[in-house]
Amino acid sequence: MKWIVLITVPSLVCALIPSVTLPHGVVEGGIGTTVNSNSFYKFEGIPYAKPPVNNLRFEPPQDPEPWLGIWKANITTACIQYDHLTRDTEQNYVIHGDEDCLYVNVYTKSLDQNANLDVLFHIHGGALMFGSGAIYGPEIIMEKNLVYVNFNYRLGPLGFLSTEDEVLPGNMGLRDQIKALHWTKRFIKYFGGNPESITVQGFSAGAGSSHLHYFLPESAGLFKAGISHSGSSLNSWMLVEQAKQKTQQLANFVGCPADNSAEIVACLKTKPARQIVQTTHIFQEFLYNPFSPFGVVIDGYWSKNPVLPDHPYKLLQQGKVYDVPWLISYTTSEGLYPTADFYGNDEYLYQIDTEWNKIAPLILDYNNTVYPEWKDVVNDRIKDHYFGENQVTMNTFSIFVKLVTDRLFLTDIEKAARLHASVTKSPVYMYNFNYNGSTSFSNILTGIDKHLGVSHGDDVILVFKLNGLDSLQTEKDKEISEVLLNAITSIMKNRKPIVPGISWTPLPKTTKGSFEMLQITNTGDLKLLIRKFIGQSKFWNKLPLQENEKLFIKKEHNIESCSEDY
């Protein structure tokens, strides 16, 4: 009997360790379990590019080297980052992760190369500054018969620093995304996936990124649909201003030359990654605001081989868009990121109120997009429109959330969706998530278990197991999760999101008039909404923010001349 045990047990263990043979090496994974105790295969930490270290720092990603033996794909990683969602014991923001981080995680229901499962390619959020693919766990989404892929891309200054020339054109984090997408297209068949049925999906900055892939020449033809939860390419926090000045400031701060691009980059390649990432705080003047000091640049303005050939708004206007379906969504109180971090802190709220003209442009991310002589007028208009004679206090906190929701999310989500729908043959669908679930993403920010509204991320936590958060506590939570999963898997398979009992129509082929969207209500019911605007977009489109359409409209430099038209 002892001999039988010695022989049989290892055989059983080996049978439980799945492996996949790729052209460049063998990967060995494991078995995962869904929230309903169903099994799936998981392969975590497969290299899709060489480590971007030493001379490869600030360089485009390169194909990984083949490996001998077996690659143990059982460890998740994160790119080195300045993470304001994680605090140490003294409440300081934490730097964590590694510079060697360009890895992909694959979760699948089948390893049959003929299975042809639809593929969900997820781009993580985090303001292009923090986060990782592994945060968005597979335990909920893998209830469905599909392949789920997430990955890391370079973040913050290591991913988006730019000298605004050919030396360091920028967008290395975006190039990582493209590289991971190409990797998926090429190798996903070995994991049971259909390379002709890839849907690019993202949340927050990942949503803005997924929309950007509609304009990137190197991404065209790689996916058949897109999904953007809580963001678009037109949102203010996707594109950055003054990239070169920030690079020079960073170089000076770490003791590098700041005048010559080649000297800047050569010197920065010798500095510890942690030292470079640590400089993030000098670009965030109020707590962690603005939360995206480094991000996407339009390298088509100075590079012969750009990632992004022109401004997304201009590309939309010209119809230079990859023509496949797009689903975009928003939650009712998106602005709980970042405002939930101020909840209950009278000192922060008092400072915001009394130093409004200094702090509002930082939180609302227009510090560099308003002419200096107009900034105080714009500050006053915003405060008057939302608060009137009231102060920013706990009593008016819900107004503050609404203001941030409109500015940082809704106005540009609407603009992007309507303009996108007007120039493509493929449909654009929209939903509003207003369901009060048992758990909220805002609880992570406040540190308290109190419902403040339907926050940024509250739909996504019903699709992915976010950092182990228990989001499926009630039967209604599970029911709404199933609605979202069905909408996602149906657009993946049929190019159209389907929900029970609702004839969900796409947005009209015009930027004017009313439009229809799905709403998931606060009680979890499904209904169609007809709107002319979402949020206070009419107000925001009148302000002289030098963003999107106002970059391409010649008008007199008069604050009263700005139009609500787009």
RAPERA-V926008 format. One record per pair of residues at least 12 apart in sequence whose C-alpha atoms are under 8 Angstrom apart, sorted by the first residue. I is the first residue (numbers start at 1). GAP is how many residues later the second one is. D is the distance in whole Angstrom. If there is no record, write none. Layout:
I	GAP	D
I	GAP	D
This chain:
16	14	7
16	15	7
17	12	6
17	13	5
17	14	7
18	12	6
18	13	8
18	23	7
20	91	8
20	170	7
20	171	7
21	169	7
22	165	7
22	168	7
24	41	8
24	42	5
24	43	7
25	41	6
25	42	5
25	43	7
25	44	7
25	45	7
25	46	7
26	43	7
26	44	5
26	45	6
27	16	8
27	19	8
27	43	6
27	44	5
27	45	6
27	46	6
28	15	7
28	42	7
28	43	6
28	44	5
28	45	6
28	46	8
29	12	7
29	13	6
29	14	4
29	15	7
29	43	7
29	44	5
29	45	6
30	12	5
30	13	7
30	43	8
30	44	7
32	107	8
33	106	6
34	104	7
34	105	4
34	106	6
34	108	6
34	109	6
35	104	6
35	105	6
35	108	8
36	107	8
38	105	7
39	70	8
40	67	7
40	68	6
40	69	5
40	70	8
40	102	7
41	66	6
41	67	5
41	68	6
41	69	7
42	32	8
42	63	8
42	64	6
42	65	4
42	66	7
43	30	5
43	31	6
43	62	6
43	63	5
43	64	6
44	29	5
44	30	5
44	31	6
44	32	6
44	59	8
44	60	7
44	61	4
44	62	6
45	28	5
45	29	6
45	30	6
45	31	5
45	32	7
45	58	5
45	59	6
45	60	6
46	25	8
46	27	6
46	57	5
46	58	5
46	59	6
47	17	6
47	55	6
47	56	4
47	57	6
48	15	7
48	16	6
48	54	6
48	55	6
48	56	6
48	131	7
48	132	6
48	135	6
49	12	6
49	13	5
49	14	5
49	15	4
49	53	6
49	54	7
49	130	8
50	12	6
50	13	6
50	14	4
50	15	7
50	52	7
51	48	7
51	49	5
51	50	7
51	51	6
52	47	7
52	48	6
52	49	8
52	50	8
53	46	7
53	47	7
54	215	6
54	216	7
55	214	7
57	101	7
57	212	6
58	100	7
58	101	7
58	103	8
58	110	7
58	112	8
58	114	7
58	207	8
58	211	8
59	109	8
59	113	7
60	112	6
60	115	6
60	116	7
61	111	8
61	114	7
61	115	6
61	118	7
76	29	8
76	58	6
77	20	7
77	21	8
77	24	6
77	26	7
77	55	8
77	57	7
77	75	8
78	18	8
78	19	5
78	20	6
78	23	6
78	53	7
78	54	5
78	55	8
78	56	8
78	74	6
79	17	8
79	18	5
79	19	5
79	20	6
79	21	7
79	22	5
79	23	8
79	51	8
79	52	8
79	53	7
79	73	7
79	74	7
79	75	6
79	76	7
80	15	7
80	16	5
80	17	4
80	18	4
80	19	5
80	21	8
80	74	8
80	75	7
80	193	8
80	194	7
80	197	8
81	14	5
81	15	6
81	16	6
81	48	7
81	49	5
81	50	8
81	74	7
81	75	7
81	196	6
82	12	6
82	13	5
82	14	7
82	47	7
82	48	6
82	74	8
82	195	6
82	196	7
82	198	7
83	12	6
83	13	7
83	46	8
83	47	6
83	48	8
84	204	7
85	359	8
85	360	7
95	179	7
95	182	8
95	183	7
99	55	8
99	174	7
101	51	6
101	52	7
101	53	8
102	49	7
102	50	6
102	51	6
102	52	8
102	74	8
103	48	6
103	49	6
104	29	8
104	45	7
104	46	6
104	47	4
104	48	7
104	76	7
105	28	8
105	29	8
105	44	6
105	45	5
105	46	6
106	41	7
106	42	6
106	43	5
106	44	7
106	85	8
107	31	7
107	35	8
107	40	6
107	41	5
107	42	6
108	34	8
108	37	8
108	38	6
108	39	4
108	40	6
108	83	7
108	84	7
108	85	8
109	33	8
109	36	6
109	37	6
109	38	7
109	83	8
110	81	7
110	82	5
111	79	7
111	80	5
111	81	5
112	78	8
112	79	7
112	80	5
113	76	5
113	77	5
113	78	7
113	79	5
113	80	7
114	75	8
114	78	6
115	77	5
115	78	7
115	79	8
116	73	7
116	76	6
116	77	5
116	78	4
116	79	8
117	28	7
117	29	5
117	30	6
117	75	6
117	76	5
117	77	5
117	80	8
118	28	5
118	29	6
118	75	6
118	76	6
118	79	5
118	80	6
118	81	8
118	374	7
118	375	7
119	27	6
119	28	5
119	29	6
119	30	7
119	74	6
119	75	7
119	76	8
119	78	6
119	79	5
119	80	6
119	373	8
120	26	7
120	27	6
120	28	5
120	29	6
120	78	6
120	79	5
120	80	6
120	81	7
120	372	8
121	27	6
121	28	5
121	29	6
121	60	8
121	77	7
121	78	6
121	79	5
121	80	6
122	26	8
122	27	6
122	28	5
122	29	8
122	78	6
122	79	5
122	80	5
122	84	8
123	27	6
123	28	7
123	54	8
123	77	8
123	78	6
123	79	5
123	80	7
123	83	5
123	84	7
123	86	7
123	87	7
124	12	7
124	26	7
124	27	8
124	28	8
124	78	6
124	79	6
124	80	8
124	81	7
124	82	5
125	77	7
125	78	5
125	79	5
125	80	5
125	81	4
125	82	7
126	78	7
126	79	6
126	80	8
127	77	7
127	78	5
127	110	7
127	111	8
127	164	7
127	165	5
128	27	5
128	28	6
128	77	6
128	78	8
128	164	7
128	166	7
128	167	6
129	26	5
129	27	4
129	162	8
129	163	7
129	165	7
129	166	8
130	25	6
130	26	7
132	19	7
132	20	5
132	21	8
133	17	5
133	18	5
133	19	5
134	16	7
134	17	7
135	330	8
135	331	6
135	332	5
136	14	8
136	328	5
136	329	6
136	330	5
136	331	7
137	327	5
137	328	5
137	329	6
137	330	7
137	331	8
138	326	6
138	327	6
139	325	7
139	326	6
140	322	7
140	323	6
140	324	5
140	325	6
141	322	6
141	323	6
141	344	7
144	341	8
144	345	8
146	47	7
147	44	8
147	45	7
147	46	6
149	35	8
151	29	7
153	20	5
153	21	8
153	23	5
153	24	6
154	18	7
154	19	5
154	22	7
155	18	6
156	121	7
156	124	8
156	137	8
156	138	5
156	139	7
157	119	7
157	120	7
157	123	8
157	137	6
158	14	8
158	115	8
158	118	8
158	119	7
159	12	7
159	13	5
159	14	4
159	15	8
160	12	6
160	13	6
160	134	6
160	135	5
160	136	6
160	137	8
161	82	7
161	86	6
161	133	7
161	134	8
162	81	6
162	82	6
162	85	6
162	135	8
163	80	7
163	81	5
163	84	6
163	85	8
163	98	6
164	79	7
164	80	6
164	135	7
164	138	6
165	137	5
165	138	6
166	136	7
166	137	6
166	138	8
167	94	6
167	95	6
167	98	8
168	93	8
168	97	7
169	130	6
169	133	7
169	134	6
169	137	8
170	126	7
170	127	7
170	129	7
171	124	7
171	125	6
171	126	6
171	128	8
171	136	7
174	35	8
174	122	8
174	133	8
175	132	7
178	40	7
178	41	6
181	38	8
181	41	7
182	37	8
182	40	7
185	13	8
185	37	7
196	26	8
196	27	7
196	28	7
197	26	7
197	27	6
197	295	7
197	296	7
198	24	7
198	25	5
198	26	6
198	27	7
198	294	7
199	24	5
199	25	6
199	26	5
199	27	5
199	28	7
199	293	6
200	23	6
200	25	6
200	26	5
200	27	6
201	25	6
201	26	4
201	27	6
201	28	8
202	25	6
202	26	5
202	27	6
203	25	6
203	26	5
203	27	6
203	28	7
203	254	8
203	257	7
204	24	8
204	25	6
204	26	5
204	27	5
204	253	8
205	26	7
205	27	8
205	33	7
206	22	8
206	25	8
207	20	7
207	21	4
207	22	5
207	23	6
207	24	5
207	25	6
207	26	8
208	20	7
208	23	5
208	24	4
208	25	4
208	26	8
208	27	7
208	30	7
209	23	7
209	24	7
210	16	7
210	17	7
210	18	6
210	22	8
211	15	7
211	16	8
211	17	7
211	21	6
211	22	6
212	20	8
212	21	5
212	100	7
214	107	5
214	108	5
214	109	8
215	93	7
215	97	7
215	100	7
215	105	7
215	106	5
215	107	6
216	91	6
216	92	6
216	93	8
217	90	7
217	91	8
218	89	8
220	102	6
221	101	8
224	100	6
224	101	7
224	268	8
224	271	8
225	99	5
225	100	5
225	101	6
225	266	7
225	267	7
225	270	7
226	98	7
226	99	6
226	100	5
226	101	6
227	99	6
227	100	5
227	101	6
227	261	8
228	98	8
228	99	6
228	100	5
228	101	6
229	99	6
229	100	5
229	101	6
229	231	8
230	98	7
230	99	6
230	100	5
230	101	7
230	104	8
230	179	7
230	183	8
230	226	7
230	227	8
231	97	8
231	98	8
231	99	8
231	178	6
231	182	6
232	180	7
232	181	6
232	184	7
233	79	7
233	183	7
234	78	7
234	79	7
234	178	6
234	179	7
234	181	8
234	182	6
234	314	7
235	173	7
235	174	7
235	177	5
235	178	7
236	129	7
236	130	8
236	172	7
236	176	8
236	311	8
237	54	8
237	55	6
237	58	8
237	128	7
237	171	8
238	54	8
238	57	6
238	58	6
239	56	6
239	57	5
239	58	6
239	59	8
240	52	8
240	53	7
240	54	6
240	55	5
240	56	6
240	57	6
241	56	8
241	127	7
241	128	8
242	126	8
243	51	8
243	54	8
248	16	8
250	26	8
250	29	7
251	13	6
251	17	7
253	26	7
254	17	8
254	21	7
254	22	7
254	25	8
256	12	7
280	13	8
285	77	7
286	73	7
286	76	7
286	77	8
289	73	6
289	74	5
290	72	5
290	73	5
290	74	8
290	75	6
291	72	8
298	12	6
298	13	6
311	237	8
313	103	8
313	235	6
313	236	7
314	234	8
314	235	8
314	238	8
316	103	7
316	104	6
316	107	7
317	102	7
317	106	7
319	104	5
319	105	7
321	103	7
323	101	6
323	102	7
323	103	6
324	102	5
324	103	8
325	101	5
325	102	5
325	103	6
325	170	6
325	171	8
326	100	8
326	101	7
326	102	5
326	103	6
327	101	6
327	102	5
327	103	6
327	170	8
328	85	8
328	89	7
328	100	8
328	101	6
328	102	5
328	103	7
329	101	5
329	102	5
329	103	6
329	104	7
330	79	8
330	80	7
330	83	8
330	101	7
330	102	5
330	103	6
330	126	8
331	101	6
331	102	5
331	103	6
331	123	6
331	124	6
331	125	6
331	126	8
331	127	7
331	128	7
332	73	8
332	100	7
332	101	6
332	102	6
332	121	8
332	122	6
332	123	7
333	68	7
333	69	7
333	72	6
333	120	6
333	121	5
333	122	5
333	123	7
334	67	8
334	70	8
334	71	5
334	75	7
334	120	7
334	121	5
334	122	4
334	123	8
335	66	5
335	67	7
335	68	8
335	69	5
335	70	4
335	71	8
335	73	7
335	74	7
335	120	7
335	121	7
336	65	6
336	68	8
336	69	8
336	106	6
336	116	8
336	117	8
336	119	5
336	120	6
337	105	7
337	108	8
337	118	7
337	119	6
339	61	8
339	62	6
339	65	8
340	102	6
340	105	6
340	106	6
341	104	5
341	105	5
342	104	8
343	51	7
343	54	8
343	103	7
344	50	7
346	47	7
346	48	7
349	43	6
349	44	6
349	45	8
350	42	7
350	43	7
352	40	7
353	38	6
353	39	5
353	40	8
356	23	7
357	18	8
357	19	6
357	22	6
357	23	8
360	19	7
361	18	7
364	40	7
364	43	7
364	44	6
365	43	8
366	179	7
369	176	5
369	177	5
369	178	7
370	174	7
370	175	5
370	176	6
374	185	7
378	165	7
378	166	8
386	13	7
386	14	8
386	17	7
387	12	7
405	130	8
406	129	6
406	130	6
406	131	7
407	130	8
407	133	7
410	124	6
410	125	6
410	127	7
411	123	7
411	124	7
411	125	7
411	126	5
411	129	7
411	130	8
414	119	8
414	120	7
415	151	8
417	13	8
417	90	8
418	89	7
418	90	8
418	91	8
418	92	7
418	93	5
419	91	7
419	92	6
421	86	6
421	87	7
421	88	5
421	89	7
422	86	7
422	87	4
422	88	5
422	89	7
423	86	7
427	79	6
427	80	7
428	78	5
428	79	6
429	68	8
429	75	8
429	76	7
429	77	5
429	78	6
429	88	7
430	76	7
430	77	7
430	86	8
430	87	5
430	88	6
431	86	5
431	87	5
431	88	6
431	89	8
432	85	7
432	86	6
432	87	5
432	88	6
433	21	8
433	26	7
433	86	6
433	87	5
433	88	7
434	20	6
434	85	7
434	86	6
434	87	5
434	88	5
434	90	8
435	19	7
435	85	6
435	86	5
435	87	4
435	88	6
435	89	5
436	17	7
436	18	6
436	86	5
436	87	7
436	88	8
437	21	8
437	34	8
437	39	8
437	40	6
438	33	7
438	34	8
438	35	6
438	36	7
438	39	7
439	19	8
439	31	7
439	32	5
440	14	7
440	15	7
440	17	8
440	18	6
440	31	8
441	14	6
441	15	7
441	16	6
441	17	6
441	20	8
442	13	6
442	14	8
459	25	8
462	15	7
462	16	8
462	18	8
462	19	5
462	22	8
463	18	6
463	21	7
463	22	6
476	48	7
480	44	7
483	16	6
483	17	8
486	12	7
486	13	7
487	12	6
502	24	7
502	25	7
502	26	8
504	13	7
504	14	7
504	24	8
505	12	7
511	55	8
512	20	8
513	19	6
514	16	6
514	17	5
514	18	4
514	19	8
515	15	6
515	16	6
515	17	6
516	12	7
516	13	6
516	14	5
516	15	6
517	12	5
517	13	7
538	26	6
539	25	7
540	24	8
541	21	8
541	22	7
541	23	5
541	24	7
541	25	8
542	20	5
542	21	5
542	22	5
543	16	8
543	19	6
543	20	8
544	15	6
544	18	6
549	17	6
